[in-house]
Amino acid sequence: MTTPQPAAWSAQVDWRSGTLRAAPERRPVTAWRRPPQPGTLPKRPLTFFETLDGGFRLLRGAPGATFGIALLVQTLAALLVALALTALAVGGAGFLMRTLASSPEAGLGLNVLAQTVALAGTLGSLSIGQLLTGFSSVAGDRAFGGERPRLAEVWRRLAGVRLRLVGLTLLCTAAHVGALLVLMLPGGLLLLLSPTAGVIVGSLGFLAWIPLTAAAFARFALAGSVLALERTGVLESLRRSWRLTRGSFWKTLGQLVLAYFLSSQIVNLVMSPILLVLMAGGFGLALALSLGGGVSDAVFGTVLVLIGVAVTALTMAATALLFAYLCGTVSCVYFDRRMRLEGYDLVLLRRAEQEDAGEEEHA
């Protein structure tokens, strides 16, 4: 009895025997799905200038998680600095006035010291970027899918790592300040023996601290992103940032320096005319009130106080905008390094496909 041959349309030829045999079951054809929609940031490694543009994209796409949190942190930091300066001025006002009156050179030294502290504070404040980068990285991770996360949503997603972000920020700040004190300590000790030599050695120490701070910022800038998205410990985030930037130090440093320079220049171009008009209008109003007669000193002083408050508010907003853009750029550098070293762009594409598939099933 012969074995029945399968139908030709459902069989395939066995080329060894020349007979027909049943074809194996084929995998079901997957239904067509549209490709993942493009997000605020592209799901691929970023070029040098795309990374810089990514900071602006995050500002537009998630203003609360970038500019909003930067403004809050900047306001708190300004209040703490104002309290410290007020306490210092009240406690040392008498000694300062006696010193300035007895020594004309003290005024010059005080001016140099104030400028040095201001520059050191500006560079040291980059440590606050670790905290802000954590927020912008979470927003950036969702922006690949076209989402526009609010600050409240980003705050919820950071549950469990918020205190670690604060600890990372404090650790980096202490490291920057500690390095500055160590490098300027020889100059401070030498001041007791020779003021001129002490100033020279202290200045050299400060000049050495500037490139050291820039190099450390470039190597450890990604720690906030690592901690927020990968939920590592504080020290492990610093080690991983070091590994991610290995082999791309100069590129990373160039991106961050250029981002800081561009943001500062844009802020100056926008804010300078506004501040000039505000101050000129305020002083003109105050002068008109004083010349008009019948205006008390209290009214005149109130106008000046309001001008000062407005200028301070605008300055703080401009500084917050600068930090928001810089931290957004740092987040883009983090994503770019992970895409190039670990194929994170494939993870983003797969996640986008799964999210689109889930939306189609629910629909």
JOHUSUL-V238000 format. One record per residue. N is the residue number from 1. PHI is phi in radians with two decimals (999 if undefined). Layout:
# JOHUSUL-V238000
n->[N;N]
phi->[PHI;PHI]
This chain:
# JOHUSUL-V238000
n->[1;2;3;4;5;6;7;8;9;10;11;12;13;14;15;16;17;18;19;20;21;22;23;24;25;26;27;28;29;30;31;32;33;34;35;36;37;38;39;40;41;42;43;44;45;46;47;48;49;50;51;52;53;54;55;56;57;58;59;60;61;62;63;64;65;66;67;68;69;70;71;72;73;74;75;76;77;78;79;80;81;82;83;84;85;86;87;88;89;90;91;92;93;94;95;96;97;98;99;100;101;102;103;104;105;106;107;108;109;110;111;112;113;114;115;116;117;118;119;120;121;122;123;124;125;126;127;128;129;130;131;132;133;134;135;136;137;138;139;140;141;142;143;144;145;146;147;148;149;150;151;152;153;154;155;156;157;158;159;160;161;162;163;164;165;166;167;168;169;170;171;172;173;174;175;176;177;178;179;180;181;182;183;184;185;186;187;188;189;190;191;192;193;194;195;196;197;198;199;200;201;202;203;204;205;206;207;208;209;210;211;212;213;214;215;216;217;218;219;220;221;222;223;224;225;226;227;228;229;230;231;232;233;234;235;236;237;238;239;240;241;242;243;244;245;246;247;248;249;250;251;252;253;254;255;256;257;258;259;260;261;262;263;264;265;266;267;268;269;270;271;272;273;274;275;276;277;278;279;280;281;282;283;284;285;286;287;288;289;290;291;292;293;294;295;296;297;298;299;300;301;302;303;304;305;306;307;308;309;310;311;312;313;314;315;316;317;318;319;320;321;322;323;324;325;326;327;328;329;330;331;332;333;334;335;336;337;338;339;340;341;342;343;344;345;346;347;348;349;350;351;352;353;354;355;356;357;358;359;360;361;362;363]
phi->[999;-1.46;-1.34;-1.09;-1.43;-1.20;-1.06;-1.11;-1.30;-2.05;-2.28;-2.37;-1.43;-1.53;-1.23;-1.41;-1.78;1.37;-1.85;-1.56;-2.41;-1.13;-1.28;-1.15;-1.13;-1.57;-1.16;-1.06;-1.25;-1.27;-1.14;-1.21;-2.27;-1.19;-1.15;-1.00;-1.24;-1.15;-1.81;-1.12;-1.97;-1.26;-1.54;-2.84;-0.99;-1.68;-1.36;-1.01;-1.43;-1.15;-1.13;-1.15;-1.20;-1.07;-1.07;-1.19;-1.09;-1.16;-1.07;-1.30;-1.39;-2.42;-1.12;-1.18;-1.37;-2.03;-1.27;-1.07;-1.20;-1.13;-1.17;-1.10;-1.14;-1.11;-1.13;-1.10;-1.11;-1.13;-1.13;-1.13;-1.13;-1.11;-1.12;-1.13;-1.17;-1.11;-1.11;-1.17;-1.17;-1.18;-1.30;-2.02;-1.12;-1.12;-1.08;-1.14;-1.16;-1.14;-1.18;-1.16;-1.24;-1.51;-2.37;-1.09;-1.20;-1.14;-1.12;-1.12;-1.12;-1.14;-1.13;-1.11;-1.11;-1.12;-1.16;-1.12;-1.13;-1.13;-1.17;-1.11;-1.14;-1.12;-1.22;-1.17;-1.20;-1.08;-1.12;-1.08;-1.06;-1.07;-1.19;-1.19;-1.14;-1.03;-1.19;-1.19;-1.22;-1.10;-1.13;-1.16;-1.10;-1.41;-1.23;-1.08;-1.63;1.47;-1.38;-2.17;-1.18;-1.50;-1.09;-1.09;-1.18;-1.10;-1.06;-1.16;-1.19;-1.56;-1.06;1.73;-2.16;-1.12;-1.15;-1.16;-1.12;-1.12;-1.08;-1.08;-1.11;-1.14;-1.11;-1.15;-1.09;-1.09;-1.15;-1.12;-1.16;-1.09;-1.10;-1.12;-1.13;-1.13;-1.25;-1.68;-1.07;-1.00;-1.14;-1.13;-1.21;-1.24;-1.05;-1.19;-1.69;-2.54;-1.01;-1.13;-1.13;-1.12;-1.12;-1.13;-1.15;-1.11;-1.15;-1.12;-1.11;-1.17;-1.14;-1.25;-1.24;-1.11;-1.16;-1.10;-1.14;-1.11;-1.15;-1.14;-1.11;-1.19;-1.38;-1.93;-1.15;-1.49;-1.11;-1.10;-1.15;-1.05;-1.14;-1.26;-1.66;-1.74;0.94;-1.62;-1.41;-1.14;-1.17;-1.15;-1.13;-1.17;-1.14;-1.21;-1.07;-1.10;-1.21;-1.15;-1.58;-1.16;1.51;-2.38;-1.06;-1.21;-1.14;-1.11;-1.08;-1.10;-1.12;-1.24;-1.12;-1.17;-1.11;-1.13;-1.16;-1.10;-1.14;-1.16;-1.20;-1.12;-1.08;-1.13;-1.12;-1.39;-1.43;-1.03;-1.08;-1.13;-1.13;-1.12;-1.15;-1.13;-1.18;-1.13;-1.15;-1.16;-1.19;-1.11;-1.14;-1.10;-1.17;-1.14;-1.15;-1.23;-1.34;-1.24;1.36;1.30;-1.82;-1.34;-1.12;-1.12;-1.15;-1.07;-1.16;-1.11;-1.09;-1.14;-1.11;-1.11;-1.10;-1.08;-1.13;-1.13;-1.11;-1.11;-1.11;-1.15;-1.12;-1.13;-1.12;-1.15;-1.12;-1.11;-1.12;-1.07;-1.18;-1.09;-1.18;-1.07;-1.21;-1.11;-1.15;-1.05;-1.07;-1.14;-1.09;-1.07;-1.10;-1.10;-1.15;-1.18;-1.15;-1.31;-1.67;-2.22;1.17;-1.15;-1.13;-1.19;-1.11;-1.15;-1.12;-1.11;-1.11;-1.13;-1.12;-1.15;-1.18;-1.16;-1.13;-1.14;-1.15;-1.17;-1.15;-1.19;-1.22]
